[in-house]
Amino acid sequence: MPAVDLDTLTIESFAERLRAGELTAEQVTDLCLQRIADGNPRLNAFILVMADGARRQAREADRELAAGVDRGALQGVPISVKDLIDVAGTSTTAASRVRDGHVARHDAPVVAALRTAGAVVIGKANLHEFAFGTTNEESAFGPARNPHDPSRSPGGSSGGSAAGIAAGMALASLGTDTGGSIRIPAAACGIVGLKPRYGEISADGVVPLSRRLDHVGPLARTVTDTALVYRALRGHPRPTSPPPVPVSTLHLGVPRSYFCDVLDAEVRARFDEAVERLRAAGARIDEVAVRHAALIPATYMHLVLADAAAFHAHTLASMPERYSSGVRARLELGRYVLAEDYVRALDTQNVLRREVDSALAGRDALLLPALPIPAPLLGATAVDINGIQEPIRNLMLRLTQLFDLTGHPAIAMPAGLTSAGLPCSIQLAGADTETLLPVARACEPQITGPLPQPRSG
Amino acid sequence: MTIDAWLQAAIADARSRGLPALEPLLHVLARAMRELREADLNDDASR
């Protein structure tokens, strides 16, 4: 059989080659498992590797296809699941000792959808404890690391998901996004992350951070691959990827104020290059405003802190020592949010939703950076931008949390590298996931270039 | 409750519960409260 290069293999090419008899699901699953065995001690992307089950599912996928049962593009594809999402018979650890002894009785609906599509569940991915952080440093299983530079964070909270894909350990992953937890690690690891529109993918069987802000969605190498997983999650029986629209027909809005105010110089350069490339390809690009954008962090903070504190109230009282110190502190902080300020945050959320709707009116999407900085060093708490020390947690969330508040779909995709070889990323946000994906597909070849290859993966 | 009164009470409560590390976070939350309360989109019951 021809060689399989896990550093470049996409779901799309896997599906074609599987049906051409050039590879088997079992072969690729074995290669991914070998990658995990070799790389996980260094990257810590997986909390649980489900090798036996994955091999069994892969063989079944091969058998079904040989018998003429074709479930579509995800059949036989090794996919990881963020360990915040229930997989029957395994512990949903949420990367926390608080969950010791938990065993999920059922698959979450999103996992059941993957199984229906024939995917191979290869393991449970590491995350920031209870998804309440953006660097993946606070995990009961130790930090996940970035394949592009293991001294750096893979982003979070779905950090193990993104690191695993970038390192060739899986072709896709299921993640969750409450303030950016799919798009931030996708950006930090040089892959694609899609946060669908709020409510269109079930979050049942997922440990909540904030039920009013939690989204479930895919991470993968390309827009096409994320679309295939997204459509499987939506229940499409044989998912396909929507074709791109012509770039020359696109009308994009760039919200520079606030969203481009605090950017690393190289991230800014890659973003400006992406804008110019799209413009040169014929896209119409103009500037838009989200008038109350400065209120995004305060609004997000009030909602997520109080919602998380309410969910964790019982265990904060009964087993506080089982939380990592930073996560416990943020949860405790949520207990001090006052009702009148929570109501103000809810009202501001509605205002922001209307302002994003207005910015999108007559446009196909908003175009902005996904992450203001390249992947930060593990252990760092602040980073210098233009001579000012900026807190990393604020920076990591700054460009993504708006669309969790408003519910608009948003996708992060690679947009070149820094001089140190770290990925940069842009973000597109739209009115509807199904119309955003063709726009993202159209933009992808203009801005992405060759897939970023981890130097150490 | 004013933000200053809230902050004093919250810091005292956190200390009494053995959580002094919350103090800097409470200051951050106080700033966020102020931003929300001073925003130009708040209701005015007199109008």
Interface residues (C-beta under 8 A of the other chain):
Chain A: H292 A294 L295 P297 A298 T299 M301 H302 L305 S325 A329 R330 E332 L333 Y336 V337 L338 D341 R344 A345 D347 T348 V351
Chain B: M1 W6 A10 D13 A14 L19 A21 L22 L25 L26 V28 L29 R31 A32 M33 E35 L36 R37 A39 L41 N42 D43
